[in-house]
Amino acid sequence: MENVLELAVQAFDISTRNAIELSRRTGTPVIIWEDGQTKAITPDEAEQRLNAAIEKRRLAQSKLADES
């Protein structure tokens, strides 16, 4: 089951990157849900947020592996 979850998270990351690239190509903002409301952010900000989330996940997984 863990592998299925990892694959789902990877698919989400890939689809998010695709949406960011589409936003760049079309010159439109990326729409997100934050603090109970929709917000428009730039593709660059969206990419920074995605990269930060991936890094946070990586660090958490590393910490869990170290504890095992």
URHU-V547486 format. One record per residue. N is the residue number from 1. RES is the residue in one letter. OMEGA is omega in degrees with one decimal (none if undefined). Layout:
n	res	omega
N	RES	OMEGA
N	RES	OMEGA
This chain:
n	res	omega
1	M	-179.9
2	E	178.8
3	N	178.2
4	V	178.4
5	L	178.5
6	E	178.2
7	L	178.5
8	A	179.3
9	V	177.6
10	Q	178.4
11	A	177.8
12	F	179.4
13	D	179.7
14	I	-179.7
15	S	176.6
16	T	177.1
17	R	177.9
18	N	178.7
19	A	178.8
20	I	179.5
21	E	175.8
22	L	177.7
23	S	178.0
24	R	-176.7
25	R	-176.3
26	T	179.0
27	G	180.0
28	T	178.4
29	P	172.1
30	V	-179.0
31	I	-179.9
32	I	174.6
33	W	-178.0
34	E	178.7
35	D	175.6
36	G	178.6
37	Q	176.9
38	T	177.8
39	K	175.1
40	A	177.7
41	I	179.9
42	T	175.4
43	P	178.8
44	D	178.3
45	E	178.6
46	A	179.3
47	E	177.5
48	Q	179.9
49	R	178.8
50	L	179.6
51	N	178.3
52	A	179.3
53	A	178.4
54	I	179.0
55	E	178.1
56	K	177.8
57	R	179.9
58	R	179.3
59	L	178.9
60	A	178.8
61	Q	178.5
62	S	179.0
63	K	178.1
64	L	179.4
65	A	178.7
66	D	-178.8
67	E	-178.0
68	S	none
